[in-house]
C-alpha cells in the first residue's frame, strides 16, 4: 500500500471517529441528554415563575428574535414573533392582572432530547389563584414546545398550547371519590 493511500485511509477513519464522538449522527450520551433536559426544564420553570418580576419579558425570552416560529392555540395558528408577543402581553395585561396570588404549578414534564440542538417538551400545568371577588379559581392546560439551540440558548420554534376545558373543573368537583355499589 502506498503511503499516500494509507494516509488517506487513516484520515477518513479518523474523521469518522471524530464525527461519531461529536454526536454527528445525533447520538448523545445519557449525561448529555440529562443536561439538555434539565436546561430546558429550568428555562421553562424560570420563564413561568409568577413570583418574580418581568413575567412577560421572561416568557418572551424563550422565543427567538428572528426566524421561523409557529404557535398553535385555541384553534388558531400564529406565525410571527410579533403576534405571539401581542398574545402574551394581552393575556397578562388583561386577564392575568385580575389574578390574585397566582401560582404556576407544573404537574408533569416530559422532555425528549432529539439531538444536541433539538428537543421537545410537553408539560401540564395549573394556575390556582383568587379572582377579583376573592373566590378560588384555576386555569390549566398542557403545552408541547419544540426547542432549537440557537446562538447558545434554547428557544421555542414551534408550540401547541391546550387549555384544560372549564367543564372538567366542574365535573371533577361533582364526581364521587368512592364507589356506592
Secondary structure, DSSP 8 states (H G I E B T S, - for coil): --HHHHHHHHHHHHHHHHHHHTTTTS---HHHHHHHHHHHHHHHHHHT-TTSS-HHHHHHTTB-SSS--EEEETTEEE-SHHHHHHHHHHHHHHTGGG-EEEEEEEEEEEEEEEETTEEEEEEEEEEEEE-TTS-EEEEEEEEEEEEEEETTEEEEEEEEEEE--HHHHHHHHHS-SS---
